[in-house]
């Protein structure tokens, strides 16, 4: 029997039964698209089409279309790459780590968070490929493939190669984890469907029969995948941080980057989950499943990770001063007072100050305030990556080579393309796949006998 504390709010409100859960979630898949969904999907598809112009132009003309120069060889492309990888972090944390810790509040949000992870990693992986200039001529050289050119291998000592391994592993495990969780719900929709829909969802459900042994294997596989995915929460963004930390460039060469990047990734990932969940609960009328309690708990995670990020910012300045290295000290002074001061202080305001508003219960339980602050956090985390990358490169050891980065329309357009791709994929997922894990939500309902007794 599921026991609910009298002190805590129930995870699912509205006195829902098992039938209600199935009906409320499956109707989004079975019914016609709503006006709200159509407007959102068409907007995302429009942004995707608009951004594809910039993407095609970049592939046709080369990355000279971007605002890069001899001094600043990395800018918007790598900023966006790190930002998208970070956004994908919350899905693994919610689905894997919280599963191992038996946190029941994850059940209503894990499905959408896992989908968000997959779509964000797809968007992130685009940027290194595009940055190759002519990816069709040599993208495969990033893989250690046997070849006929003698001992022509990738550089296994390069963190850029570690990125390839880490992100491909992350994507693979996240995809399998997400799909395994979908199988019982696909079977539920299959059993309610007729005609072609029944055939499609029957194929997607892999012959799920709901037997006790099937459920036992399902739960065993989920735990195994959670165990495999948990190290990825720490390793993926740690390896991404090595792209910078293993260099000798002032502002990058620091050992604090791995934990700092991981905390920042969870921070921005939870902010994006909140943004998507607040929209989803409104459009699909899922307020009884994605409750104020869920939103408050995610806001508490944002307070913690935002505070860790703030401490990391302060620690960076302390280490630069303590090191006694003049170039390192100048790199950080230049961030705060140089030509890109506006980006630095935007980062500090959005990432350090704004999350502290969630200490007030009235704000962290407010839908409007949470939605606005989740957007602010994601803007701030983009500025963080921009500050780390561009301000560390634009002024090096030779004043004669100092330069500024100015994004071109192609820089902005390719970024918009990834936004359009991300939201187009997410809206398609939300319409044709169960956006909430029905099987797991049913496990946190009070028993029917308890409801009858009341």
C-alpha positions in Angstrom: 0.0 0.0 0.0 1.3 3.5 -0.9 1.5 5.6 2.3 1.4 9.4 2.0 2.6 11.6 4.8 0.0 13.8 6.3 2.6 16.6 6.5 3.5 16.5 2.7 1.3 17.4 -0.2 0.4 14.5 -2.4 2.4 14.1 -5.6 -0.7 13.8 -7.7 -3.7 16.0 -6.8 -7.3 15.9 -7.8 -8.1 12.5 -6.3 -7.0 10.7 -9.5 -7.6 7.0 -10.1 -5.6 4.7 -12.3 -8.1 5.1 -15.1 -7.9 8.9 -14.7 -4.1 8.8 -15.2 -4.4 6.7 -18.3 -7.1 8.9 -19.8 -5.5 12.3 -18.9 -2.1 11.3 -20.5 -3.3 9.2 -23.4 -5.9 11.7 -24.6 -3.1 14.0 -25.7 -1.8 11.3 -27.9 -5.1 10.0 -29.2 -6.9 13.3 -29.7 -6.6 15.9 -32.4 -3.9 18.6 -32.0 -5.1 21.5 -29.9 -4.9 25.1 -31.1 -2.2 25.9 -28.5 -0.1 22.9 -29.7 -0.5 23.9 -33.4 0.6 27.5 -32.7 3.6 26.4 -30.7 4.6 23.8 -33.2 4.3 26.1 -36.2 6.3 28.8 -34.4 9.1 26.3 -33.7 9.0 25.0 -37.3 9.1 28.5 -38.6 12.2 29.3 -36.5 13.7 26.0 -37.8 13.1 27.0 -41.4 14.5 30.5 -40.8 17.6 29.2 -39.1 18.2 26.6 -41.9 19.0 29.5 -44.2 22.0 30.4 -42.1 23.0 26.8 -41.7 22.9 26.2 -45.5 24.8 29.4 -46.1 27.5 28.3 -43.6 27.9 24.9 -45.1 28.0 26.4 -48.6 30.3 29.3 -48.0 32.3 28.0 -45.0 32.7 29.2 -41.4 34.1 32.4 -42.7 30.5 33.4 -42.6 30.9 33.6 -38.8 32.5 36.4 -36.8 35.6 34.5 -36.0 39.1 35.9 -36.5 42.7 34.9 -36.0 42.6 35.8 -32.3 39.1 34.4 -31.5 38.9 31.0 -33.1 36.1 29.8 -30.8 33.1 32.0 -30.0 29.3 31.5 -30.5 29.7 27.9 -31.9 31.4 26.5 -28.9 29.4 28.7 -26.5 26.3 27.1 -27.9 27.8 23.7 -27.8 28.6 23.8 -24.1 25.2 25.5 -23.4 23.2 22.8 -25.1 25.2 20.0 -23.4 24.5 21.6 -20.1 20.8 21.8 -20.7 20.8 18.1 -21.4 22.2 17.3 -17.9 19.0 17.6 -15.9 17.4 14.7 -17.7 20.0 12.3 -16.7 20.0 13.6 -13.1 16.2 13.3 -12.8 15.9 9.9 -14.5 19.0 8.2 -13.1 20.2 9.7 -9.9 16.8 10.4 -8.4 15.6 6.9 -9.4 18.5 5.4 -7.4 17.7 7.6 -4.4 14.0 6.6 -4.7 12.7 10.1 -5.1 9.1 9.7 -6.0 8.6 13.3 -7.1 10.6 12.6 -10.3 7.8 10.4 -11.8 5.8 13.2 -13.4 8.7 15.0 -14.9 11.3 12.4 -15.8 9.9 11.5 -19.3 10.0 15.0 -20.6 13.3 15.7 -19.0 14.8 12.6 -20.7 13.4 13.7 -24.0 14.9 17.2 -23.5 18.3 15.6 -22.8 18.2 13.7 -26.2 17.1 16.7 -28.2 19.6 19.1 -26.5 22.5 16.7 -27.1 21.5 16.5 -30.8 21.6 20.3 -31.0 25.0 20.4 -29.2 26.6 17.8 -31.4 25.8 19.9 -34.5 28.2 22.7 -33.6 31.5 20.8 -33.6 30.5 19.1 -36.9 29.6 22.5 -38.5 32.8 24.0 -37.2 34.7 21.5 -39.3 33.7 23.6 -42.3 33.3 20.8 -44.8 32.0 18.0 -42.5 31.2 15.6 -45.3 34.9 15.5 -46.2 36.2 14.5 -42.8 33.8 14.4 -39.9 34.4 10.6 -39.7 38.1 11.3 -38.8 36.9 12.2 -35.3 36.3 8.4 -34.9 39.2 5.9 -34.4 38.4 4.0 -37.6 40.8 1.6 -39.2 42.2 3.1 -42.4 44.6 2.6 -45.3 46.8 5.6 -44.6 49.2 3.8 -42.3 49.1 4.8 -38.6 46.8 7.8 -39.1 44.8 7.8 -35.9 43.0 10.4 -33.8 44.9 12.0 -31.0 43.8 10.1 -27.9 45.5 12.7 -25.7 43.1 15.4 -26.9 40.1 16.4 -24.8 38.3 17.1 -28.0 38.4 13.4 -28.8 37.2 12.7 -25.2 34.2 14.8 -26.0 33.3 12.6 -28.9 33.4 9.5 -26.7 31.6 11.1 -23.7 28.8 12.7 -25.7 28.2 9.7 -27.9 28.0 7.5 -24.8 25.8 10.0 -23.0 23.4 10.1 -26.0 23.3 6.4 -26.4 22.6 5.6 -22.7 20.0 8.4 -22.5 18.2 7.2 -25.6 18.0 3.6 -24.4 16.9 4.8 -20.9 14.2 7.0 -22.4 12.9 4.4 -24.7 12.8 1.6 -22.2 10.6 3.8 -20.0 8.2 4.5 -22.9 7.5 0.8 -23.6 4.8 0.2 -21.0 3.0 3.4 -21.9 3.2 2.5 -25.6 1.5 -0.8 -24.8 -1.2 1.1 -22.9 -1.9 3.3 -25.9 -1.7 0.2 -28.2 -4.5 -1.5 -26.2 -6.7 1.5 -26.5 -6.1 2.1 -30.2 -7.5 0.8 -33.4 -6.4 0.5 -37.0 -3.1 1.9 -38.1 -2.4 3.5 -34.8 -2.7 0.1 -33.1 -0.1 -1.3 -35.5 2.3 1.6 -35.0 2.1 1.6 -31.2 2.1 -2.2 -31.2 5.5 -2.2 -33.0 6.8 0.5 -30.6 5.8 -1.5 -27.5 7.9 -4.5 -28.5 5.2 -7.0 -27.6 4.9 -5.8 -24.0 2.4 -8.1 -22.2 2.4 -6.6 -18.6 3.2 -9.9 -17.0 4.8 -9.9 -13.5 8.1 -11.3 -15.0 8.0 -8.6 -17.7 7.7 -5.9 -15.0 10.5 -7.5 -13.0 12.8 -7.4 -16.0 11.7 -3.8 -16.8 12.6 -2.6 -13.3 15.9 -4.5 -13.3 16.9 -3.0 -16.6 15.9 0.5 -15.4 18.1 0.1 -12.3 21.1 -1.1 -14.4 20.7 1.8 -16.8 20.4 4.2 -13.9 23.7 2.9 -12.5 25.4 3.3 -15.9 23.9 6.8 -16.4 24.8 8.2 -13.0 28.5 8.5 -13.6 27.6 10.3 -16.9 26.1 13.1 -14.8 29.6 13.9 -13.5 31.8 12.7 -16.4 30.2 14.4 -19.5 30.5 18.0 -18.4 33.7 17.3 -16.7 35.2 16.2 -20.0 33.7 19.2 -21.7 35.4 21.4 -19.2 38.7 19.7 -20.1 38.5 21.3 -23.5 39.5 24.5 -21.6 41.1 23.4 -18.4 43.9 21.3 -20.1 45.0 24.4 -22.1 47.5 27.0 -20.9 45.3 30.0 -21.8 44.8 32.4 -18.8 41.2 32.1 -17.6 41.0 28.5 -18.7 43.9 26.8 -17.0 42.2 26.0 -13.7 41.3 22.8 -11.8 38.0 24.2 -10.6 36.4 23.8 -14.0 35.1 20.2 -13.7 32.9 20.6 -10.6 32.0 24.2 -11.7 30.9 23.0 -15.1 28.9 20.1 -13.6 27.0 22.3 -11.2 26.4 24.9 -13.9 25.0 22.1 -16.2 22.6 20.9 -13.6 21.6 24.5 -12.9 20.8 25.3 -16.5 19.2 21.9 -17.1 16.7 22.3 -14.3 15.9 25.8 -15.5 15.0 24.4 -19.0 13.0 21.6 -17.5 11.0 24.2 -15.5 10.5 26.3 -18.7 9.2 23.2 -20.6 7.1 21.7 -17.8 5.3 25.0 -17.0 4.3 25.3 -20.7 3.4 21.6 -20.9 1.2 21.5 -17.8 -0.7 24.5 -19.2 -1.1 23.4 -22.8 -2.0 19.8 -21.9 -4.0 20.6 -18.7 -1.7 18.5 -16.5 -1.8 20.7 -13.4 -2.8 17.7 -11.2 0.4 15.8 -12.2 3.0 18.6 -12.5 2.1 20.3 -9.3 3.3 23.3 -7.4 5.2 20.8 -5.2 7.2 19.6 -8.2 8.0 23.1 -9.2 9.1 24.0 -5.7 11.4 21.1 -5.4 13.1 21.9 -8.8 13.5 25.5 -7.6 15.3 24.3 -4.5 17.7 22.4 -6.7 18.2 25.6 -8.7 19.0 27.5 -5.4 21.6 24.9 -4.4 23.4 24.6 -7.8 23.1 28.4 -8.4 24.9 29.0 -5.1 27.6 26.5 -6.0 28.1 28.3 -9.3 28.3 31.6 -7.4 31.0 30.2 -5.1 32.9 29.0 -8.2 32.9 32.5 -9.6 34.3 33.9 -6.4 36.9 31.1 -6.2 38.1 31.8 -9.7 39.0 35.4 -8.7 40.7 34.2 -5.5 42.8 31.6 -7.3 43.8 34.2 -10.0 45.0 36.5 -7.2 46.6 33.8 -5.1 48.5 32.4 -8.1 50.6 35.5 -8.5 50.5 35.1 -12.3 50.0 38.5 -13.8 48.4 37.2 -17.0 45.9 35.1 -15.0 45.0 38.1 -12.8 44.5 40.4 -15.8 42.2 37.8 -17.5 39.7 38.1 -14.7 40.0 41.8 -14.2 39.4 42.2 -17.9 36.3 40.1 -17.7 34.7 42.4 -15.1 36.0 45.7 -16.3 37.0 45.2 -20.0 35.1 45.6 -23.2 32.9 42.6 -22.4 32.0 43.8 -18.9 28.3 43.8 -19.8 28.4 40.1 -20.5 30.2 39.4 -17.2 27.7 41.4 -15.1 24.8 39.9 -17.0 26.1 36.5 -16.0 26.5 37.4 -12.4 23.1 39.0 -12.1 21.3 36.1 -13.8 23.2 33.2 -12.2 24.1 34.4 -8.8 21.5 37.0 -7.7 18.3 35.9 -9.4 18.2 32.3 -8.1 18.4 33.7 -4.5 14.9 35.0 -4.9 13.8 31.4 -4.6 14.6 31.5 -0.9 11.2 33.2 -0.6 8.4 30.5 -0.6 6.0 32.9 -2.3 8.3 33.3 -5.3 9.4 29.6 -5.6 5.8 28.5 -5.6 4.7 31.1 -8.1 4.2 29.8 -11.7 4.8 33.2 -13.3 7.9 34.0 -11.2 9.4 30.6 -11.7 8.8 30.7 -15.5 10.5 34.1 -15.8 13.4 33.2 -13.5 14.0 30.0 -15.4 14.4 32.0 -18.6 16.7 34.4 -16.8 18.9 31.5 -15.5 19.3 30.1 -19.0 20.2 33.5 -20.4 22.8 33.8 -17.7 24.2 30.4 -18.3 24.7 31.3 -22.0 26.5 34.4 -21.0 28.7 32.3 -18.6 29.9 30.2 -21.5 30.4 33.3 -23.7 32.4 35.0 -21.0 34.6 32.0 -20.4 35.4 31.5 -24.1 35.5 34.9 -25.7 36.9 37.1 -22.9 39.7 34.6 -22.3 40.7 34.6 -26.0 40.2 38.2 -27.2 43.1 39.6 -25.3 46.2 37.3 -25.2 49.9 37.9 -24.4 50.4 40.2 -27.5 48.5 43.5 -27.4 49.0 43.8 -31.2 46.8 40.7 -31.7 44.0 41.8 -29.4 40.6 41.7 -31.1 36.8 41.8 -30.5 34.2 39.3 -31.6 31.1 40.5 -33.3 28.5 37.9 -34.2 27.2 37.9 -37.8 23.8 37.0 -39.0 25.0 33.5 -39.7 26.1 33.1 -36.1 22.7 34.1 -34.9 20.9 32.1 -37.6 22.6 28.8 -36.8 21.8 29.3 -33.1 18.2 30.0 -34.0 18.2 26.8 -36.1 19.1 24.7 -33.0 16.3 26.4 -31.1 13.8 25.6 -33.8 15.1 22.0 -34.0 14.9 21.5 -30.2 11.4 22.8 -29.8 10.1 21.2 -33.0 11.3 17.8 -31.7 9.9 18.5 -28.2 6.5 19.4 -29.5 6.3 16.4 -31.7 7.3 14.2 -28.8 4.7 15.8 -26.5 2.0 15.2 -29.1 2.7 11.6 -30.3 4.4 10.1 -27.2 3.0 10.1 -23.6 4.6 13.2 -22.1 4.2 11.8 -18.5 5.2 8.3 -17.4 1.8 6.7 -16.7 3.2 3.5 -15.2 5.4 5.4 -12.6 2.8 8.0 -11.8 0.3 5.2 -10.9 2.8 3.8 -8.5 2.6 7.0 -6.3 -1.2 7.1 -6.2 -2.9 6.2 -2.9 -4.5 2.8 -3.1 -8.2 2.6 -4.2 -9.2 1.0 -1.0 -7.8 4.0 1.0 -9.8 6.4 -1.2 -13.0 4.4 -0.7 -12.4 4.4 3.0 -12.2 8.2 3.0 
